[in-house]
Amino acid sequence: MLVDRYRDAEIILLNQEEVLVIACDSCGAIGIKEQDQVKASHYIVGKYTARVSLMEVLSLGAKVISLTVNICNEPYPTGDEILKGIQSELKTCNIEVPITVSTEKNISTTMTALGVTVIGIGKRKDLKIDRAVKQDFVYVFGIPKLGNEVVEDEGEITDTHVLLQLLKDPYIKEIIPVGSSGIQGEIEKLLRAKKLYMTYREDGSLDFNKSAGPCTAVIVISERKLEESYGLPQNFIGKLEEYPSC
């Protein structure tokens, strides 16, 4: 069995044509329990935690086939509300798949904790992996936000609906969800892997080093200029370039 890691996803070769794509995310101290550090409804906690793993799997071009949800709190009311948020996010993607759930039934908890794993399947040839080349255009859709900024957002962050629209564009080669490493961190990983460089073109409205929390922004690599913003802030940040030969 061949296993490879691409960004934050594990890719497992099933046969010569198909792969499993697996991504997970955790969330702690965000909720409405006594010791939670960021106050947000458990519905929102479930929705955004699921969104992170969904975006990682979907952005690679895989089809979601299953989720596991580990809720480190009581089944009701916390677990019930978290699951409602997860199911809402799946509905946004028009995804109906089995969900395996575990909750804490023995110990009373004072802080919210959650883990979500998303499993997808795809054709090797169709995965949006390692497609970026020199002269491709690099964009950021959405604004990096985290914590209370996500709860208070008014339409500036990416979601799975926008991601699915981007995946339909035949000129888009790769989509990279941005999380805790920020825009700069994700770009640097891409440039190192491809042995390319990029001259940044930005007006200062983006904080490249800020965590994007639950994938509130995505980097989009396209072989042509993009016009459609899908209702989000869109920033062209540069073109991929090849190092000059000596």
Contacts in CASP RR format, 6 or more apart in sequence:
PFRMAT RR
TARGET T0000
AUTHOR 0000-0000-0000
METHOD contacts of the structure
MODEL  1
MLVDRYRDAEIILLNQEEVLVIACDSCGAIGIKEQDQVKASHYIVGKYTA
RVSLMEVLSLGAKVISLTVNICNEPYPTGDEILKGIQSELKTCNIEVPIT
VSTEKNISTTMTALGVTVIGIGKRKDLKIDRAVKQDFVYVFGIPKLGNEV
VEDEGEITDTHVLLQLLKDPYIKEIIPVGSSGIQGEIEKLLRAKKLYMTY
REDGSLDFNKSAGPCTAVIVISERKLEESYGLPQNFIGKLEEYPSC
1 12 0 8 1.000
1 13 0 8 1.000
2 12 0 8 1.000
2 13 0 8 1.000
3 10 0 8 1.000
3 11 0 8 1.000
3 12 0 8 1.000
3 13 0 8 1.000
4 10 0 8 1.000
4 11 0 8 1.000
4 13 0 8 1.000
5 11 0 8 1.000
6 60 0 8 1.000
6 129 0 8 1.000
7 56 0 8 1.000
7 176 0 8 1.000
7 186 0 8 1.000
7 189 0 8 1.000
8 23 0 8 1.000
8 56 0 8 1.000
8 177 0 8 1.000
9 21 0 8 1.000
9 22 0 8 1.000
9 23 0 8 1.000
9 56 0 8 1.000
9 57 0 8 1.000
9 60 0 8 1.000
10 20 0 8 1.000
10 21 0 8 1.000
10 22 0 8 1.000
10 23 0 8 1.000
11 19 0 8 1.000
11 20 0 8 1.000
11 21 0 8 1.000
11 22 0 8 1.000
11 60 0 8 1.000
11 127 0 8 1.000
11 129 0 8 1.000
12 19 0 8 1.000
12 20 0 8 1.000
12 21 0 8 1.000
12 22 0 8 1.000
13 19 0 8 1.000
13 124 0 8 1.000
14 20 0 8 1.000
14 121 0 8 1.000
16 124 0 8 1.000
17 123 0 8 1.000
17 124 0 8 1.000
17 125 0 8 1.000
18 121 0 8 1.000
18 122 0 8 1.000
18 123 0 8 1.000
18 124 0 8 1.000
19 62 0 8 1.000
19 121 0 8 1.000
19 122 0 8 1.000
19 123 0 8 1.000
19 124 0 8 1.000
19 127 0 8 1.000
20 119 0 8 1.000
20 120 0 8 1.000
20 121 0 8 1.000
21 57 0 8 1.000
21 60 0 8 1.000
21 61 0 8 1.000
21 62 0 8 1.000
21 119 0 8 1.000
21 120 0 8 1.000
21 121 0 8 1.000
21 122 0 8 1.000
21 127 0 8 1.000
22 57 0 8 1.000
22 117 0 8 1.000
22 118 0 8 1.000
22 119 0 8 1.000
22 120 0 8 1.000
23 52 0 8 1.000
23 53 0 8 1.000
23 56 0 8 1.000
23 57 0 8 1.000
23 117 0 8 1.000
23 118 0 8 1.000
24 53 0 8 1.000
24 115 0 8 1.000
24 116 0 8 1.000
24 117 0 8 1.000
24 118 0 8 1.000
25 49 0 8 1.000
25 52 0 8 1.000
25 53 0 8 1.000
25 56 0 8 1.000
25 115 0 8 1.000
25 116 0 8 1.000
25 214 0 8 1.000
26 49 0 8 1.000
26 113 0 8 1.000
26 114 0 8 1.000
26 115 0 8 1.000
26 116 0 8 1.000
27 45 0 8 1.000
27 46 0 8 1.000
27 48 0 8 1.000
27 49 0 8 1.000
27 112 0 8 1.000
27 113 0 8 1.000
27 114 0 8 1.000
27 115 0 8 1.000
27 214 0 8 1.000
28 36 0 8 1.000
28 111 0 8 1.000
28 112 0 8 1.000
28 113 0 8 1.000
28 114 0 8 1.000
29 35 0 8 1.000
29 36 0 8 1.000
29 37 0 8 1.000
29 38 0 8 1.000
29 111 0 8 1.000
29 112 0 8 1.000
29 113 0 8 1.000
30 36 0 8 1.000
30 37 0 8 1.000
30 38 0 8 1.000
30 40 0 8 1.000
30 45 0 8 1.000
30 112 0 8 1.000
30 147 0 8 1.000
31 38 0 8 1.000
31 39 0 8 1.000
31 40 0 8 1.000
31 41 0 8 1.000
31 42 0 8 1.000
31 45 0 8 1.000
31 112 0 8 1.000
32 39 0 8 1.000
32 40 0 8 1.000
32 41 0 8 1.000
32 42 0 8 1.000
32 112 0 8 1.000
33 73 0 8 1.000
33 78 0 8 1.000
33 109 0 8 1.000
33 110 0 8 1.000
33 111 0 8 1.000
33 112 0 8 1.000
34 110 0 8 1.000
34 111 0 8 1.000
35 110 0 8 1.000
35 111 0 8 1.000
36 111 0 8 1.000
36 112 0 8 1.000
38 147 0 8 1.000
38 148 0 8 1.000
38 151 0 8 1.000
39 148 0 8 1.000
39 151 0 8 1.000
40 147 0 8 1.000
40 148 0 8 1.000
40 150 0 8 1.000
40 151 0 8 1.000
41 81 0 8 1.000
42 77 0 8 1.000
42 78 0 8 1.000
42 79 0 8 1.000
42 81 0 8 1.000
42 82 0 8 1.000
42 112 0 8 1.000
43 81 0 8 1.000
43 82 0 8 1.000
43 84 0 8 1.000
43 85 0 8 1.000
43 88 0 8 1.000
44 85 0 8 1.000
44 151 0 8 1.000
45 82 0 8 1.000
45 85 0 8 1.000
45 112 0 8 1.000
45 114 0 8 1.000
46 82 0 8 1.000
46 83 0 8 1.000
46 85 0 8 1.000
46 86 0 8 1.000
46 89 0 8 1.000
46 114 0 8 1.000
46 116 0 8 1.000
47 85 0 8 1.000
47 86 0 8 1.000
47 88 0 8 1.000
47 89 0 8 1.000
48 89 0 8 1.000
48 150 0 8 1.000
48 214 0 8 1.000
49 86 0 8 1.000
49 114 0 8 1.000
49 115 0 8 1.000
49 116 0 8 1.000
49 214 0 8 1.000
50 67 0 8 1.000
50 69 0 8 1.000
50 85 0 8 1.000
50 86 0 8 1.000
50 89 0 8 1.000
50 90 0 8 1.000
50 116 0 8 1.000
50 118 0 8 1.000
51 89 0 8 1.000
51 159 0 8 1.000
51 160 0 8 1.000
51 214 0 8 1.000
51 215 0 8 1.000
52 116 0 8 1.000
52 177 0 8 1.000
52 179 0 8 1.000
52 214 0 8 1.000
52 215 0 8 1.000
53 67 0 8 1.000
53 116 0 8 1.000
53 117 0 8 1.000
53 118 0 8 1.000
54 64 0 8 1.000
54 89 0 8 1.000
54 90 0 8 1.000
54 93 0 8 1.000
54 95 0 8 1.000
54 118 0 8 1.000
54 160 0 8 1.000
55 158 0 8 1.000
55 160 0 8 1.000
55 163 0 8 1.000
55 177 0 8 1.000
55 215 0 8 1.000
55 218 0 8 1.000
56 118 0 8 1.000
56 177 0 8 1.000
56 215 0 8 1.000
57 64 0 8 1.000
57 118 0 8 1.000
57 119 0 8 1.000
57 120 0 8 1.000
58 64 0 8 1.000
58 93 0 8 1.000
58 160 0 8 1.000
58 163 0 8 1.000
58 164 0 8 1.000
58 167 0 8 1.000
59 128 0 8 1.000
59 163 0 8 1.000
59 167 0 8 1.000
59 175 0 8 1.000
59 176 0 8 1.000
59 177 0 8 1.000
59 218 0 8 1.000
60 127 0 8 1.000
60 128 0 8 1.000
60 129 0 8 1.000
61 122 0 8 1.000
61 126 0 8 1.000
61 127 0 8 1.000
61 128 0 8 1.000
61 167 0 8 1.000
62 120 0 8 1.000
62 121 0 8 1.000
62 122 0 8 1.000
62 127 0 8 1.000
63 120 0 8 1.000
63 121 0 8 1.000
63 122 0 8 1.000
64 93 0 8 1.000
64 95 0 8 1.000
64 97 0 8 1.000
64 118 0 8 1.000
64 119 0 8 1.000
64 120 0 8 1.000
65 97 0 8 1.000
65 119 0 8 1.000
65 120 0 8 1.000
65 121 0 8 1.000
66 97 0 8 1.000
66 98 0 8 1.000
66 99 0 8 1.000
66 100 0 8 1.000
66 118 0 8 1.000
66 119 0 8 1.000
66 120 0 8 1.000
67 86 0 8 1.000
67 90 0 8 1.000
67 97 0 8 1.000
67 98 0 8 1.000
67 99 0 8 1.000
67 100 0 8 1.000
67 116 0 8 1.000
67 117 0 8 1.000
67 118 0 8 1.000
67 119 0 8 1.000
68 99 0 8 1.000
68 100 0 8 1.000
68 101 0 8 1.000
68 102 0 8 1.000
68 116 0 8 1.000
68 117 0 8 1.000
68 119 0 8 1.000
69 82 0 8 1.000
69 83 0 8 1.000
69 86 0 8 1.000
69 99 0 8 1.000
69 100 0 8 1.000
69 101 0 8 1.000
69 102 0 8 1.000
69 114 0 8 1.000
69 115 0 8 1.000
69 116 0 8 1.000
70 102 0 8 1.000
70 114 0 8 1.000
70 115 0 8 1.000
70 116 0 8 1.000
70 117 0 8 1.000
71 78 0 8 1.000
71 79 0 8 1.000
71 82 0 8 1.000
71 83 0 8 1.000
71 101 0 8 1.000
71 102 0 8 1.000
71 103 0 8 1.000
71 104 0 8 1.000
71 113 0 8 1.000
71 114 0 8 1.000
71 115 0 8 1.000
72 103 0 8 1.000
72 104 0 8 1.000
72 109 0 8 1.000
72 112 0 8 1.000
72 113 0 8 1.000
72 114 0 8 1.000
72 115 0 8 1.000
73 79 0 8 1.000
73 82 0 8 1.000
73 103 0 8 1.000
73 104 0 8 1.000
73 109 0 8 1.000
73 112 0 8 1.000
73 113 0 8 1.000
73 114 0 8 1.000
74 103 0 8 1.000
74 104 0 8 1.000
74 105 0 8 1.000
74 108 0 8 1.000
74 109 0 8 1.000
75 103 0 8 1.000
75 105 0 8 1.000
78 112 0 8 1.000
79 103 0 8 1.000
82 114 0 8 1.000
83 99 0 8 1.000
83 101 0 8 1.000
86 99 0 8 1.000
86 116 0 8 1.000
87 99 0 8 1.000
89 160 0 8 1.000
90 96 0 8 1.000
90 97 0 8 1.000
92 159 0 8 1.000
92 160 0 8 1.000
92 161 0 8 1.000
93 160 0 8 1.000
93 161 0 8 1.000
93 164 0 8 1.000
128 167 0 8 1.000
128 172 0 8 1.000
128 173 0 8 1.000
128 174 0 8 1.000
128 175 0 8 1.000
129 174 0 8 1.000
130 193 0 8 1.000
130 194 0 8 1.000
131 173 0 8 1.000
131 174 0 8 1.000
131 221 0 8 1.000
132 173 0 8 1.000
132 174 0 8 1.000
132 190 0 8 1.000
132 194 0 8 1.000
132 196 0 8 1.000
132 221 0 8 1.000
132 240 0 8 1.000
133 173 0 8 1.000
133 194 0 8 1.000
133 240 0 8 1.000
134 196 0 8 1.000
134 240 0 8 1.000
134 241 0 8 1.000
134 242 0 8 1.000
135 223 0 8 1.000
135 239 0 8 1.000
135 240 0 8 1.000
135 241 0 8 1.000
136 173 0 8 1.000
136 221 0 8 1.000
136 222 0 8 1.000
136 223 0 8 1.000
136 239 0 8 1.000
136 240 0 8 1.000
137 221 0 8 1.000
137 222 0 8 1.000
137 223 0 8 1.000
137 224 0 8 1.000
137 225 0 8 1.000
137 226 0 8 1.000
137 236 0 8 1.000
137 238 0 8 1.000
137 239 0 8 1.000
138 187 0 8 1.000
138 198 0 8 1.000
138 219 0 8 1.000
138 220 0 8 1.000
138 221 0 8 1.000
138 236 0 8 1.000
138 237 0 8 1.000
138 238 0 8 1.000
138 239 0 8 1.000
138 240 0 8 1.000
139 219 0 8 1.000
139 220 0 8 1.000
139 222 0 8 1.000
139 226 0 8 1.000
139 234 0 8 1.000
139 235 0 8 1.000
139 236 0 8 1.000
139 237 0 8 1.000
140 178 0 8 1.000
140 183 0 8 1.000
140 206 0 8 1.000
140 217 0 8 1.000
140 218 0 8 1.000
140 219 0 8 1.000
140 220 0 8 1.000
140 234 0 8 1.000
140 235 0 8 1.000
140 237 0 8 1.000
141 158 0 8 1.000
141 162 0 8 1.000
141 166 0 8 1.000
141 217 0 8 1.000
141 218 0 8 1.000
141 220 0 8 1.000
141 229 0 8 1.000
141 230 0 8 1.000
141 232 0 8 1.000
141 233 0 8 1.000
141 234 0 8 1.000
142 156 0 8 1.000
142 157 0 8 1.000
142 158 0 8 1.000
142 216 0 8 1.000
142 217 0 8 1.000
142 218 0 8 1.000
142 232 0 8 1.000
142 233 0 8 1.000
142 234 0 8 1.000
143 156 0 8 1.000
143 157 0 8 1.000
143 206 0 8 1.000
143 216 0 8 1.000
143 217 0 8 1.000
143 233 0 8 1.000
144 178 0 8 1.000
144 179 0 8 1.000
144 182 0 8 1.000
144 183 0 8 1.000
144 206 0 8 1.000
144 207 0 8 1.000
144 210 0 8 1.000
144 211 0 8 1.000
144 212 0 8 1.000
144 213 0 8 1.000
144 216 0 8 1.000
144 217 0 8 1.000
145 153 0 8 1.000
145 156 0 8 1.000
145 157 0 8 1.000
145 212 0 8 1.000
145 213 0 8 1.000
145 216 0 8 1.000
146 210 0 8 1.000
146 211 0 8 1.000
146 212 0 8 1.000
146 213 0 8 1.000
146 214 0 8 1.000
146 216 0 8 1.000
147 213 0 8 1.000
150 157 0 8 1.000
150 213 0 8 1.000
150 214 0 8 1.000
150 216 0 8 1.000
153 216 0 8 1.000
155 231 0 8 1.000
155 232 0 8 1.000
156 216 0 8 1.000
156 232 0 8 1.000
156 233 0 8 1.000
157 216 0 8 1.000
157 217 0 8 1.000
157 232 0 8 1.000
158 177 0 8 1.000
158 215 0 8 1.000
158 216 0 8 1.000
158 217 0 8 1.000
158 218 0 8 1.000
158 232 0 8 1.000
162 218 0 8 1.000
162 230 0 8 1.000
162 231 0 8 1.000
162 232 0 8 1.000
163 175 0 8 1.000
163 177 0 8 1.000
163 218 0 8 1.000
165 230 0 8 1.000
166 172 0 8 1.000
166 175 0 8 1.000
166 218 0 8 1.000
166 220 0 8 1.000
166 230 0 8 1.000
167 175 0 8 1.000
169 222 0 8 1.000
169 226 0 8 1.000
169 228 0 8 1.000
171 222 0 8 1.000
171 223 0 8 1.000
171 224 0 8 1.000
171 226 0 8 1.000
172 220 0 8 1.000
172 221 0 8 1.000
172 222 0 8 1.000
172 226 0 8 1.000
173 221 0 8 1.000
173 222 0 8 1.000
173 223 0 8 1.000
174 220 0 8 1.000
174 221 0 8 1.000
175 218 0 8 1.000
175 219 0 8 1.000
175 220 0 8 1.000
175 221 0 8 1.000
176 186 0 8 1.000
176 190 0 8 1.000
176 218 0 8 1.000
176 219 0 8 1.000
176 220 0 8 1.000
176 221 0 8 1.000
177 215 0 8 1.000
177 218 0 8 1.000
178 186 0 8 1.000
178 212 0 8 1.000
178 215 0 8 1.000
178 216 0 8 1.000
178 217 0 8 1.000
178 218 0 8 1.000
178 219 0 8 1.000
179 186 0 8 1.000
179 211 0 8 1.000
179 212 0 8 1.000
179 213 0 8 1.000
179 214 0 8 1.000
179 215 0 8 1.000
179 216 0 8 1.000
179 217 0 8 1.000
180 211 0 8 1.000
180 212 0 8 1.000
180 213 0 8 1.000
181 189 0 8 1.000
181 211 0 8 1.000
182 208 0 8 1.000
182 209 0 8 1.000
182 210 0 8 1.000
182 211 0 8 1.000
182 212 0 8 1.000
183 206 0 8 1.000
183 207 0 8 1.000
183 208 0 8 1.000
183 209 0 8 1.000
183 210 0 8 1.000
183 212 0 8 1.000
183 217 0 8 1.000
183 219 0 8 1.000
183 237 0 8 1.000
184 208 0 8 1.000
184 209 0 8 1.000
185 209 0 8 1.000
186 219 0 8 1.000
187 198 0 8 1.000
187 208 0 8 1.000
187 219 0 8 1.000
187 237 0 8 1.000
190 196 0 8 1.000
190 219 0 8 1.000
190 221 0 8 1.000
191 197 0 8 1.000
191 198 0 8 1.000
191 240 0 8 1.000
194 240 0 8 1.000
195 243 0 8 1.000
196 240 0 8 1.000
196 241 0 8 1.000
196 242 0 8 1.000
196 243 0 8 1.000
197 240 0 8 1.000
197 241 0 8 1.000
197 242 0 8 1.000
197 243 0 8 1.000
198 237 0 8 1.000
198 238 0 8 1.000
198 239 0 8 1.000
198 240 0 8 1.000
198 241 0 8 1.000
199 238 0 8 1.000
199 239 0 8 1.000
199 241 0 8 1.000
200 208 0 8 1.000
200 237 0 8 1.000
200 238 0 8 1.000
201 236 0 8 1.000
201 237 0 8 1.000
201 238 0 8 1.000
202 208 0 8 1.000
202 235 0 8 1.000
202 237 0 8 1.000
203 235 0 8 1.000
205 233 0 8 1.000
205 235 0 8 1.000
206 235 0 8 1.000
206 237 0 8 1.000
220 226 0 8 1.000
221 240 0 8 1.000
225 236 0 8 1.000
226 234 0 8 1.000
226 236 0 8 1.000
END
